[in-house]
Amino acid sequence: MKPRKNDRRYKIKIDGLELVVLQKLTGLMCESFGLDNKIDAYKGTRDITFYSWDLDCLETVLDIALQNPAEEEITDPLELEALKSLNIRVRDLIAS
């Protein structure tokens, strides 16, 4: 999907354990117009830019992972906490 000039950009920095957990979930983003590759390539040193459709996909993926974390191989309590934290941050971006 190609952004238009009036499409709003959302910038967020994801690093540390949040980034590790998010990169584990890129398999759920198979039809996300390159979002999975963008997240796989992201190193966490700068802000990453998302558009509204990217945030919708992220929100869905995070919700799926939170509903059944064991299925997505998230067994460590710290990883689960990072996943919850990232979910809150993404929802806050969507609401803003």
C-alpha positions, 0 to 999 in steps of 0.5 A: 500500500502506498501512502498519500501525502495526507496520510498521518505518520506515527513514530515510535521507538521500540527496543530491547525486549519489546523489539525481540518479542515483536520480531518473534511475531512477524510470522503473523504479519504475512499479508501486511504489505511489507510490515513484517520485513520492516520490523525484521530489519528494524534495529531499535536505534531510531524511531520507526514510522508506521501508518494507520494500516500498520498500527491496525495490523500491529494491534491485531497481532499483539492481541492474538499473541496476548490471547495465547502467548504459549502458541506464539512461543512467549513463555518468559514472564518478562517477554509477556510483560514487554508484549503487554507494554508494547500493546498499550503503547500501540493502542495509545498511538492509535488513540492519539 
